[in-house]
Amino acid sequence: MISFKADRGTSYDVYISILDELQGAYYEIYGERVGLTADEFRALDRKKPEQEEKYSKAREGFPMNISIAEPTKIGGN
């Protein structure tokens, strides 16, 4: 599990950018587990049985789990 905590002064753009990076890290790991790049993993067509099998195998035992904690006040107070 990855826990992400920002403060109330964090811009929306930075907040979303960090979440995108965290999600991207999971995609990199999943891709590596089945011999694909992160982009190739994300492009898998889960309607095709062989690609669904790769998708499931990559995520097996390692679900994407990002926890978003309650933000702190500006400056971490």
FIKOLZA-1660 file (N, C-alpha, C; in steps of 0.1 Angstrom, whole numbers, plus 5000, padded with zeros to 4 digits):
% residues 77
   i   px   py   pz ch aa at
   1 5008 4988 5000  A  M  N
   1 5000 5000 5000  A  M CA
   1 5009 5012 5000  A  M  C
   2 5005 5022 4992  A  I  N
   2 5012 5035 4992  A  I CA
   2 5002 5045 4998  A  I  C
   3 5007 5052 5008  A  S  N
   3 4999 5063 5014  A  S CA
   3 5004 5076 5009  A  S  C
   4 4995 5085 5005  A  F  N
   4 4998 5098 4999  A  F CA
   4 4991 5108 5008  A  F  C
   5 4999 5118 5012  A  K  N
   5 4993 5129 5021  A  K CA
   5 4999 5142 5016  A  K  C
   6 4990 5151 5014  A  A  N
   6 4994 5165 5009  A  A CA
   6 4989 5175 5020  A  A  C
   7 4992 5187 5018  A  D  N
   7 4987 5197 5027  A  D CA
   7 4977 5206 5019  A  D  C
   8 4969 5213 5026  A  R  N
   8 4958 5221 5019  A  R CA
   8 4963 5231 5009  A  R  C
   9 4976 5234 5010  A  G  N
   9 4982 5244 5001  A  G CA
   9 4987 5238 4988  A  G  C
  10 4986 5225 4987  A  T  N
  10 4990 5218 4974  A  T CA
  10 4981 5221 4963  A  T  C
  11 4986 5225 4952  A  S  N
  11 4978 5228 4940  A  S CA
  11 4972 5215 4935  A  S  C
  12 4960 5217 4928  A  Y  N
  12 4953 5206 4922  A  Y CA
  12 4962 5199 4912  A  Y  C
  13 4969 5207 4904  A  D  N
  13 4978 5202 4893  A  D CA
  13 4989 5193 4899  A  D  C
  14 4995 5197 4910  A  V  N
  14 5006 5189 4917  A  V CA
  14 5000 5177 4923  A  V  C
  15 4988 5178 4929  A  Y  N
  15 4981 5167 4935  A  Y CA
  15 4978 5156 4925  A  Y  C
  16 4972 5160 4914  A  I  N
  16 4969 5150 4903  A  I CA
  16 4982 5144 4897  A  I  C
  17 4992 5153 4895  A  S  N
  17 5005 5148 4889  A  S CA
  17 5011 5137 4898  A  S  C
  18 5011 5139 4911  A  I  N
  18 5016 5129 4920  A  I CA
  18 5008 5116 4920  A  I  C
  19 4995 5117 4919  A  L  N
  19 4987 5105 4918  A  L CA
  19 4989 5098 4905  A  L  C
  20 4991 5105 4894  A  D  N
  20 4995 5099 4882  A  D CA
  20 5008 5092 4882  A  D  C
  21 5018 5097 4889  A  E  N
  21 5031 5091 4890  A  E CA
  21 5030 5078 4899  A  E  C
  22 5022 5079 4909  A  L  N
  22 5020 5067 4917  A  L CA
  22 5013 5055 4909  A  L  C
  23 5003 5059 4902  A  Q  N
  23 4996 5049 4894  A  Q CA
  23 5006 5044 4883  A  Q  C
  24 5014 5053 4877  A  G  N
  24 5023 5049 4867  A  G CA
  24 5034 5039 4872  A  G  C
  25 5038 5041 4885  A  A  N
  25 5047 5031 4891  A  A CA
  25 5041 5017 4892  A  A  C
  26 5028 5017 4896  A  Y  N
  26 5022 5004 4896  A  Y CA
  26 5022 4997 4882  A  Y  C
  27 5019 5005 4872  A  Y  N
  27 5018 5000 4858  A  Y CA
  27 5032 4995 4854  A  Y  C
  28 5043 5002 4858  A  E  N
  28 5056 4997 4855  A  E CA
  28 5059 4984 4861  A  E  C
  29 5055 4982 4873  A  I  N
  29 5057 4969 4880  A  I CA
  29 5049 4958 4874  A  I  C
  30 5036 4961 4871  A  Y  N
  30 5027 4952 4864  A  Y CA
  30 5033 4947 4851  A  Y  C
  31 5037 4957 4843  A  G  N
  31 5043 4954 4830  A  G CA
  31 5056 4945 4831  A  G  C
  32 5064 4949 4840  A  E  N
  32 5077 4941 4842  A  E CA
  32 5073 4926 4846  A  E  C
  33 5063 4924 4854  A  R  N
  33 5059 4911 4858  A  R CA
  33 5055 4902 4846  A  R  C
  34 5051 4908 4835  A  V  N
  34 5047 4900 4824  A  V CA
  34 5054 4903 4811  A  V  C
  35 5066 4910 4813  A  G  N
  35 5074 4913 4801  A  G CA
  35 5070 4924 4792  A  G  C
  36 5062 4934 4798  A  L  N
  36 5057 4945 4790  A  L CA
  36 5062 4958 4795  A  L  C
  37 5062 4968 4787  A  T  N
  37 5064 4982 4793  A  T CA
  37 5051 4986 4800  A  T  C
  38 5052 4997 4807  A  A  N
  38 5040 5003 4814  A  A CA
  38 5030 5006 4804  A  A  C
  39 5034 5012 4793  A  D  N
  39 5024 5016 4782  A  D CA
  39 5018 5004 4776  A  D  C
  40 5026 4994 4773  A  E  N
  40 5020 4982 4768  A  E CA
  40 5010 4975 4777  A  E  C
  41 5013 4975 4790  A  F  N
  41 5004 4970 4800  A  F CA
  41 4991 4977 4800  A  F  C
  42 4992 4991 4800  A  R  N
  42 4980 4999 4800  A  R CA
  42 4971 4997 4787  A  R  C
  43 4978 4993 4776  A  A  N
  43 4971 4991 4764  A  A CA
  43 4964 4978 4762  A  A  C
  44 4966 4969 4772  A  L  N
  44 4961 4955 4770  A  L CA
  44 4946 4956 4768  A  L  C
  45 4941 4948 4759  A  D  N
  45 4926 4947 4756  A  D CA
  45 4921 4936 4764  A  D  C
  46 4914 4939 4775  A  R  N
  46 4910 4928 4784  A  R CA
  46 4898 4920 4779  A  R  C
  47 4893 4924 4767  A  K  N
  47 4882 4916 4761  A  K CA
  47 4888 4904 4754  A  K  C
  48 4901 4905 4751  A  K  N
  48 4908 4894 4744  A  K CA
  48 4914 4885 4755  A  K  C
  49 4910 4872 4755  A  P  N
  49 4914 4863 4766  A  P CA
  49 4929 4862 4769  A  P  C
  50 4937 4862 4759  A  E  N
  50 4952 4861 4761  A  E CA
  50 4957 4874 4768  A  E  C
  51 4951 4885 4765  A  Q  N
  51 4955 4898 4771  A  Q CA
  51 4949 4899 4785  A  Q  C
  52 4937 4895 4787  A  E  N
  52 4931 4894 4801  A  E CA
  52 4940 4886 4810  A  E  C
  53 4945 4875 4805  A  E  N
  53 4953 4866 4812  A  E CA
  53 4966 4873 4817  A  E  C
  54 4972 4880 4808  A  K  N
  54 4984 4888 4811  A  K CA
  54 4981 4898 4822  A  K  C
  55 4970 4905 4820  A  Y  N
  55 4966 4916 4829  A  Y CA
  55 4964 4910 4843  A  Y  C
  56 4957 4899 4844  A  S  N
  56 4954 4892 4857  A  S CA
  56 4967 4887 4863  A  S  C
  57 4976 4881 4855  A  K  N
  57 4988 4876 4860  A  K CA
  57 4997 4887 4866  A  K  C
  58 4997 4898 4859  A  A  N
  58 5006 4909 4864  A  A CA
  58 5001 4915 4877  A  A  C
  59 4988 4915 4879  A  R  N
  59 4982 4921 4892  A  R CA
  59 4981 4911 4903  A  R  C
  60 4983 4898 4900  A  E  N
  60 4981 4887 4910  A  E CA
  60 4989 4890 4922  A  E  C
  61 4982 4890 4934  A  G  N
  61 4989 4892 4946  A  G CA
  61 4994 4906 4949  A  G  C
  62 4992 4915 4940  A  F  N
  62 4997 4929 4941  A  F CA
  62 4988 4939 4936  A  F  C
  63 4976 4941 4943  A  P  N
  63 4966 4950 4938  A  P CA
  63 4971 4965 4939  A  P  C
  64 4966 4973 4931  A  M  N
  64 4969 4988 4932  A  M CA
  64 4962 4993 4944  A  M  C
  65 4969 4998 4953  A  N  N
  65 4963 5002 4966  A  N CA
  65 4970 5015 4970  A  N  C
  66 4963 5026 4967  A  I  N
  66 4968 5040 4970  A  I CA
  66 4959 5046 4980  A  I  C
  67 4964 5049 4992  A  S  N
  67 4956 5055 5002  A  S CA
  67 4958 5070 5002  A  S  C
  68 4947 5078 5002  A  I  N
  68 4949 5092 5002  A  I CA
  68 4944 5097 5016  A  I  C
  69 4954 5101 5024  A  A  N
  69 4952 5106 5038  A  A CA
  69 4945 5120 5038  A  A  C
  70 4939 5123 5049  A  E  N
  70 4933 5136 5051  A  E CA
  70 4945 5146 5050  A  E  C
  71 4943 5157 5043  A  P  N
  71 4953 5167 5041  A  P CA
  71 4956 5174 5055  A  P  C
  72 4968 5179 5056  A  T  N
  72 4972 5187 5068  A  T CA
  72 4969 5201 5064  A  T  C
  73 4970 5210 5074  A  K  N
  73 4970 5224 5071  A  K CA
  73 4982 5228 5064  A  K  C
  74 4982 5240 5058  A  I  N
  74 4994 5245 5050  A  I CA
  74 5006 5245 5060  A  I  C
  75 5017 5240 5055  A  G  N
  75 5029 5240 5063  A  G CA
  75 5030 5227 5072  A  G  C
  76 5021 5218 5071  A  G  N
  76 5022 5206 5079  A  G CA
  76 5017 5207 5093  A  G  C
  77 5010 5217 5096  A  N  N
  77 5004 5219 5110  A  N CA
  77 4991 5212 5112  A  N  C
% end
